[in-house]
Amino acid sequence: PSLFQPARPPLRARSCAAQEPGGQEPGEPEAKGPLAEAKESWRRTRALVAAFSVPRIEEDDLPEAVALHKRLEQAKAGGSADVGELSRLTAQYYRASYERVVSRPAVKEGLP
């Protein structure tokens, strides 16, 4: 091998999205053992982390998000900004967003 040619062929790229639940590529035989367990653990960890993603308030379809976003836009456009109302709407949005996250199956399975 030279400096410009690797001694071994490069590893085959594995796509996370194309993997089956067991952690192997589609069509591969089912793997067993510590490596398969590690892959499954990593898949569950990725699913848990993804379950905590929350859309931007502008794109969120929760009724509480829509109400808060509408009120914030009105205040930004020169309308009055009632701090009490904004606090109440924000608390309602956070509560609804929290409930949405903790009700996801990956969160229920992944947290003790």
N, C-alpha and C positions, 0 to 999 in steps of 0.2 A: 504493500500500500504506500501511496505517496501522501504528501500533505494535502493534495487536492482530491484524493480519493479515500473514502473511509474504509477501514479494515473490515467493518461489518456493514451489512445493508442497514439502512435506517429503519427504525421501528415503524410499523404500520400505524398510521394515525387512526385513532378511535374517536368516533363522535359520541358525545354524551347523549345527544338527543336521539340517536338511532339505537341506543342500547335497549335491550329488553330488561324487564324488571330484575332478572337475575344478575345483571351486570355484564353479560356477554353480548357480542355483536349478534344481530339476527342471523340465524342459520348455523351458528357455532353450537357444538354440543354443550350440554349443561355442565358447568364447571363445579367442582366440589373442593372442599378443603379451605385452608386459611386465606388463600388469595380470593376465592369466591366470597368468603365471609367478609373480607375487607372491602371488596367491590360493592357488596350489598349494603354494608354499613355506610359507605361513601354515597351510594345512591339515596339512601334514606336521609343522610345529612343534607345533600343537595335539595331534596324535596322539602325538608324542614325549613331550610333557609329561604327557599323560593316561596313558601307559604306565608312568610312574613312580609312579602312585598305588598305595598299599598299603592294604588294609583294616585297620580297627582289629583288634587282636589278639583281641578278643572275638568278632569276626565272621569271622576268617580261618579257612579250612578246611585250611590246610597242617597236616600231622601235627605238625610241629615247633611251630607256633603253638598248636595244641590242647594239646600236652604242657606247654609253658611256661605257658600261661594256667591250666591246671588246677593246676599246682604253685604259681603265684602266688596263686591263690584259696585253696588249702589253707593257705599261709603266712599269708595275711591273716585267715583264719578262726581263727587261733590255733595252727596246726600249726608244727612246727619249720621253720626256714628255713636249709637248708644252702647256704651261699654258694657253695661249689664246684659243687654240683648246679645252682643257679640260673645260675651263670656258664656252665656247659656247655650248658644248655638255651637260654640266650640266644644263645650263639654259634651253635648249630645252627639256631635260628630265623632269625638274621640271614643266615646262609649260604644257607638255603633261600629266603628272601625275595629276596635278591640274585639268585640263580639264576633265580627266577621272572621278575624284572624284566628281566634282560639277555637272557632267551630270547624275549621278546615281539618280534614282527616289527617293530613301529614303532621299537623300540630298536636292533635289528640294522640296520635301514635308515638310521636317523637319526644314529647315532654313527660316527665315523671308525674 
